[in-house]
């Protein structure tokens, strides 16, 4: 029978193959698939979300970069075809750093300037957040005045650190071997002064000038190179340097007075000692300690410069003892004359036009 009906056998085998499997097997299969999907869901969805966020951030960063590059190109070409020409500040042999097309000139090392700026801003922020707001009376007025002092100090600091201190033009065409460096003198108020020859700048330096080794420039009426602002202090920015020190001293005294007042109130109200103040308001004690040290440093430095103004000397001349003993200071005009010369002189224009085109 089986051999006579092969088609029936084939259809019988096909029907067996088409028969559904037992329900428990299918349910187990679905259960396994469901568990696998549930287990796999967190592994696929979370990276997908993170990838989308990273792609979105990347697109935004590229967009910002493109906008900044376009703005920079527009700024470079805003002055027309003249902006493509070489300017003096672009090939200046000194170590200064120029910004805004040679309008601002800074020293080569910005670390001191950044440290000073951070100290001023951080002190003002701690005072406004932790101290000024905790005072019982007129806290808004106290904080407002502290912010005004902060802006004044920062403004004077930016002014003294970004202007030409009195750089003397170089003589690139002169040859050192052909110059007689021993036969040039000038008379100042009847006193003969020998002019020194600078072999780097190839010039005879005017009286009271010096070559700064940090900035690699000869500076007129050189006082010193201040590491706290990263700039030389000379003829053109000495007044602003004094204004910066005086405003910074007032700023520190103001913040220190109210910091001590707050610590005194804490001691009276709670009756705790110095360790208790350190535990309850450590930011006030830290700020007061920093301000105390700053007041001592700024007060001593400002007093020294007041003394130098009174005798009409620069810090470099005083350090080198140029007029000690029998040597007469030809620049001394008396107390009032010295104060007038140092604090109220006519404003000197820069001797080097760093924005001029190279001929």
C-alpha positions as CSV (number, residue, x, y, z in Angstrom):
1,X,0.0,0.0,0.0
2,X,2.8,2.3,0.8
3,X,4.5,1.5,-2.4
4,X,1.3,2.0,-4.4
5,X,0.5,5.4,-3.1
6,X,3.7,7.5,-2.8
7,X,1.8,10.7,-3.2
8,X,-0.2,10.0,-0.2
9,X,2.9,9.3,1.8
10,X,4.4,12.5,0.7
11,X,1.3,14.5,1.6
12,X,1.2,12.7,4.9
13,X,4.8,13.8,5.6
14,X,4.0,17.3,4.6
15,X,1.1,17.4,6.9
16,X,3.2,16.2,9.7
17,X,5.8,18.9,9.0
18,X,3.0,21.5,8.9
19,X,1.5,20.5,12.2
20,X,1.9,23.1,14.8
21,X,4.4,22.5,17.6
22,X,3.2,22.1,21.1
23,X,1.9,25.2,22.9
24,X,4.4,25.0,25.7
25,X,7.3,25.2,23.2
26,X,6.0,28.2,21.4
27,X,5.2,29.9,24.7
28,X,8.8,29.2,25.9
29,X,10.1,30.6,22.7
30,X,8.1,33.8,23.0
31,X,9.1,34.1,26.6
32,X,12.8,33.8,25.7
33,X,12.4,36.3,23.0
34,X,10.6,38.7,25.3
35,X,13.3,38.4,27.9
36,X,16.0,38.8,25.4
37,X,14.3,42.0,24.1
38,X,13.8,43.3,27.6
39,X,17.4,42.6,28.5
40,X,18.7,44.0,25.3
41,X,16.6,47.2,25.4
42,X,18.7,49.1,27.9
43,X,21.9,48.2,26.1
44,X,20.7,49.6,22.7
45,X,18.7,52.6,23.8
46,X,21.1,54.3,26.1
47,X,24.1,54.3,23.7
48,X,21.8,55.5,21.0
49,X,20.7,58.5,23.1
50,X,24.3,59.3,24.1
51,X,25.3,59.1,20.4
52,X,22.6,61.5,19.4
53,X,23.6,63.9,22.1
54,X,27.3,63.7,21.1
55,X,26.4,64.2,17.5
56,X,24.3,67.2,18.3
57,X,27.0,68.7,20.5
58,X,29.5,68.1,17.7
59,X,27.3,69.8,15.1
60,X,26.9,72.8,17.4
61,X,30.6,73.1,18.0
62,X,31.3,73.0,14.3
63,X,28.7,75.7,13.8
64,X,30.2,77.9,16.5
65,X,33.7,77.3,15.0
66,X,32.5,78.3,11.6
67,X,30.8,81.5,12.9
68,X,34.0,82.5,14.8
69,X,36.2,81.9,11.7
70,X,33.8,84.0,9.6
71,X,33.8,86.8,12.1
72,X,37.6,86.7,12.3
73,X,38.0,86.9,8.5
74,X,35.6,89.8,8.5
75,X,37.6,91.6,11.2
76,X,40.8,91.1,9.3
77,X,39.3,92.5,6.1
78,X,37.3,95.2,7.7
79,X,40.0,97.8,7.1
80,X,40.1,97.1,3.4
81,X,43.2,96.2,1.3
82,X,45.5,98.0,3.8
83,X,44.9,95.3,6.3
84,X,46.8,92.8,4.1
85,X,49.9,94.8,4.2
86,X,52.6,94.1,6.8
87,X,52.6,96.3,9.9
88,X,55.4,97.1,12.2
89,X,54.0,95.2,15.1
90,X,53.9,92.0,13.0
91,X,57.7,92.1,12.6
92,X,58.7,93.9,15.8
93,X,61.9,92.2,17.1
94,X,61.0,92.6,20.8
95,X,59.2,89.9,22.8
96,X,55.9,91.8,23.3
97,X,52.5,90.4,22.4
98,X,50.1,92.6,20.4
99,X,46.3,92.5,20.3
100,X,43.7,94.3,18.1
101,X,46.0,95.1,15.3
102,X,48.8,96.5,17.4
103,X,46.5,98.8,19.5
104,X,47.3,96.9,22.7
105,X,50.8,95.8,23.7
106,X,51.5,93.4,26.5
107,X,54.5,91.7,28.0
108,X,55.7,88.3,26.9
109,X,54.6,86.4,30.1
110,X,50.9,86.7,30.9
111,X,51.0,84.4,34.0
112,X,51.5,87.3,36.5
113,X,48.7,89.3,34.9
114,X,46.3,86.3,35.0
115,X,47.2,85.6,38.6
116,X,46.5,89.2,39.6
117,X,43.2,89.3,37.7
118,X,42.1,86.1,39.2
119,X,42.9,87.2,42.7
120,X,41.0,90.5,42.4
121,X,37.9,88.8,40.9
122,X,37.9,85.9,43.3
123,X,38.3,88.2,46.3
124,X,35.4,90.4,45.1
125,X,33.2,87.3,44.5
126,X,33.9,85.8,47.9
127,X,33.1,89.2,49.6
128,X,29.8,89.7,47.7
129,X,28.5,86.1,48.2
130,X,29.7,85.2,51.7
131,X,30.5,88.5,53.6
132,X,28.7,91.5,52.2
133,X,25.3,89.7,52.0
134,X,25.7,88.5,55.6
135,X,26.1,92.0,57.1
136,X,23.1,93.3,59.0
137,X,22.9,96.9,57.7
138,X,23.2,98.4,54.2
139,X,24.5,95.1,52.7
140,X,23.3,96.1,49.2
141,X,25.2,99.5,49.3
142,X,28.3,97.8,50.7
143,X,28.4,95.2,47.9
144,X,27.7,97.8,45.2
145,X,30.6,99.9,46.4
146,X,32.9,96.9,46.4
147,X,31.9,96.1,42.8
148,X,32.7,99.6,41.8
149,X,36.1,99.4,43.4
150,X,36.7,96.1,41.6
151,X,35.9,97.7,38.2
152,X,38.2,100.6,39.0
153,X,41.1,98.3,40.0
154,X,40.6,96.1,36.9
155,X,40.4,99.2,34.6
156,X,43.7,100.6,35.9
157,X,45.4,97.3,35.7
158,X,44.3,96.8,32.1
159,X,45.4,100.3,31.2
160,X,48.9,100.0,32.7
161,X,49.4,96.5,31.3
162,X,48.3,97.1,27.7
163,X,49.9,100.4,26.8
164,X,53.3,101.3,25.4
165,X,55.5,102.0,28.5
166,X,57.8,104.2,26.4
167,X,59.6,101.9,23.9
168,X,62.4,103.6,22.0
169,X,62.7,102.9,18.3
170,X,65.5,100.7,17.1
171,X,68.1,101.5,14.5
172,X,68.2,98.3,12.4
173,X,70.4,99.8,9.7
174,X,73.4,100.7,12.0
175,X,76.4,98.5,12.2
176,X,77.8,98.0,15.7
177,X,81.4,97.8,14.5
178,X,81.1,101.2,12.8
179,X,79.7,103.1,15.8
180,X,82.0,104.7,18.4
181,X,80.3,103.8,21.6
182,X,82.5,105.9,23.9
183,X,82.1,109.5,22.8
184,X,78.6,110.7,23.3
185,X,77.5,112.8,26.3
186,X,74.8,115.2,27.2
187,X,74.4,117.9,29.8
188,X,71.3,117.9,32.1
189,X,71.0,121.0,34.4
190,X,74.8,121.5,34.2
191,X,75.7,117.9,34.9
192,X,77.3,115.9,32.2
193,X,75.9,112.5,31.6
194,X,77.4,109.8,29.4
195,X,74.9,108.1,27.1
196,X,75.2,104.3,27.0
197,X,75.1,102.4,23.7
198,X,72.7,99.5,23.4
199,X,74.1,96.8,21.1
200,X,70.7,95.1,20.7
201,X,68.7,98.2,19.7
202,X,71.8,99.8,18.1
203,X,71.1,103.2,19.6
204,X,72.5,105.6,22.2
205,X,69.9,105.4,25.0
206,X,68.6,108.7,26.4
207,X,69.3,109.4,30.1
208,X,67.3,107.3,32.6
209,X,66.6,104.7,29.9
210,X,67.4,101.0,30.1
211,X,67.1,97.8,28.0
212,X,64.5,95.4,29.6
213,X,65.8,91.9,29.3
214,X,62.3,90.4,29.7
215,X,60.6,92.4,26.9
216,X,63.8,92.9,24.9
217,X,63.2,96.7,24.4
218,X,64.9,99.9,25.4
219,X,62.3,101.8,27.6
220,X,62.5,105.5,28.2
221,X,62.7,106.5,31.9
222,X,62.7,102.8,32.8
223,X,61.5,102.1,36.3
224,X,61.2,98.3,36.5
225,X,59.5,95.3,34.9
226,X,56.5,94.4,37.0
227,X,55.9,90.6,37.1
228,X,52.4,91.1,38.6
229,X,51.1,92.9,35.5
230,X,53.6,91.3,33.0
231,X,54.7,94.7,31.6
232,X,57.4,97.3,31.9
233,X,56.8,100.5,33.8
234,X,58.3,103.5,32.2
235,X,57.7,107.1,31.1
236,X,54.2,106.6,29.6
237,X,52.5,104.3,32.1
238,X,54.1,105.2,35.4
239,X,51.1,107.4,36.5
240,X,48.7,104.6,35.7
241,X,50.9,102.2,37.6
242,X,50.6,104.4,40.7
243,X,46.8,104.7,40.2
244,X,46.6,100.9,40.0
245,X,48.5,100.4,43.2
246,X,46.5,103.1,45.1
247,X,43.1,101.7,43.9
248,X,44.2,98.1,44.7
249,X,45.2,99.2,48.2
250,X,41.9,100.9,48.8
251,X,40.1,97.8,47.5
252,X,42.0,95.5,49.9
253,X,41.5,97.8,52.9
254,X,37.7,98.1,52.2
255,X,37.2,94.3,51.9
256,X,39.5,93.6,54.9
257,X,37.6,96.0,57.2
258,X,34.2,94.4,56.5
259,X,35.7,90.9,56.7
260,X,37.0,91.7,60.2
261,X,33.6,93.2,61.1
262,X,31.9,90.0,60.1
263,X,34.3,87.8,62.1
264,X,33.9,90.1,65.1
265,X,30.1,89.7,64.9
266,X,30.4,85.9,64.7
267,X,32.6,85.9,67.8
268,X,30.2,88.1,69.7
269,X,27.0,86.3,68.7
270,X,28.1,82.7,69.1
271,X,30.9,83.1,71.6
272,X,33.2,80.8,69.7
273,X,36.9,81.2,69.4
274,X,39.2,81.4,66.4
275,X,38.8,77.7,65.7
276,X,35.1,78.1,65.7
277,X,35.3,80.9,63.2
278,X,37.6,78.7,61.1
279,X,35.0,76.0,61.2
280,X,31.9,78.1,60.6
281,X,33.1,80.7,58.1
282,X,36.5,79.6,56.7
283,X,36.1,81.7,53.5
284,X,36.0,84.9,55.6
285,X,39.2,84.0,57.5
286,X,41.0,83.0,54.3
287,X,40.0,86.2,52.6
288,X,41.0,88.3,55.5
289,X,44.4,86.6,55.7
290,X,45.0,87.2,52.0
291,X,43.9,90.8,52.2
292,X,46.1,91.5,55.2
293,X,49.2,90.2,53.3
294,X,48.1,92.2,50.2
295,X,47.7,95.4,52.3
296,X,51.2,95.0,53.7
297,X,52.7,94.4,50.3
298,X,50.9,97.2,48.5
299,X,51.4,99.6,51.3
300,X,55.1,99.1,51.4
301,X,55.4,99.3,47.6
302,X,53.3,102.4,47.4
303,X,55.3,104.1,50.2
304,X,58.6,103.3,48.4
305,X,57.3,104.9,45.2
306,X,56.1,108.0,47.1
307,X,59.7,108.3,48.4
308,X,61.1,107.9,44.8
309,X,58.7,110.6,43.6
310,X,59.8,113.0,46.3
311,X,63.5,112.6,45.3
312,X,62.8,112.2,41.5
313,X,64.4,108.8,41.1
314,X,63.3,105.7,39.3
315,X,63.3,102.3,41.1
316,X,66.1,101.2,38.7
317,X,68.3,104.3,39.5
318,X,67.7,103.8,43.3
319,X,68.6,100.1,43.0
320,X,71.8,100.9,41.1
321,X,72.6,103.8,43.5
322,X,73.2,106.1,40.6
323,X,73.2,109.3,42.7
324,X,74.7,108.0,46.0
325,X,77.6,109.7,47.7
326,X,78.9,112.9,45.9
327,X,77.0,112.3,42.7
328,X,74.2,114.9,42.2
329,X,70.8,114.0,40.8
330,X,70.4,116.4,37.9
331,X,66.7,115.6,37.7
332,X,65.8,116.7,41.2
333,X,63.6,119.8,41.1
334,X,62.5,120.0,44.7
335,X,59.5,118.3,46.3
336,X,56.7,120.2,44.5
337,X,58.6,120.2,41.2
338,X,59.2,116.5,41.4
339,X,55.5,115.7,42.2
340,X,54.4,117.9,39.3
341,X,56.9,116.3,36.9
342,X,55.9,112.7,37.8
343,X,52.2,113.0,38.4
344,X,51.1,115.8,36.1
345,X,53.3,115.8,33.0
346,X,51.9,116.3,29.5
347,X,50.9,113.0,28.0
348,X,53.7,111.6,25.8
349,X,52.7,110.0,22.5
350,X,54.3,106.7,21.6
351,X,57.6,107.0,19.8
352,X,56.9,103.8,17.8
353,X,53.8,103.6,15.6
354,X,53.3,99.9,15.7
355,X,50.3,100.1,13.3
356,X,52.3,101.8,10.6
357,X,53.1,99.9,7.4
358,X,56.5,98.6,6.8
359,X,58.2,100.6,4.1
